[in-house]
Amino acid sequence: LLAAVMLTGCGKAKLPEGFEEAAVKEMAEQSIELFNARDYEALWEMGSDELKESITAEQFAQACDPYLDKCGAFEEISKSVVMGGTDKNA
């Protein structure tokens, strides 16, 4: 689910200047590994300041654990698409 959120969108848009597709994919894969390992603190630390202000690492863990308990660990990436987007609040 996390990978789907990070790697999908409504339309194909180029990545913003300064972002490289390989690095974005690597970060997404690292996030999946941390999620599967239930290393929510490290995953939370990767988040933006806005994320950190809106939820604690403990709250994040409480939200994620039931999902992993029910669905199990992520198994494989069958396809990935990397695209840019804009922050409507910026």
CORPEKA-V23103 format. One line per field, one symbol per residue. phi: phi as a letter, one per 20 degrees, with the letter a starting at -180 (. if undefined). psi: psi as a letter, one per 30 degrees, with the letter a starting at -180 (. if undefined). Layout:
BEGIN
phi: ???
psi: ???
END
This chain:
BEGIN
phi: .gffffdcaebfcfffgnddgfffffffffffffffeleffffffffffffffebefffffffeggffffenffdbdeaccdbeacefee
psi: eeeeefglaeljklklkfkkeeeeeeeeeeeeeeeefhieeeeefflleeefffkleeeeeeeeeeeeeefllkeljfkkkklllkjff.
END
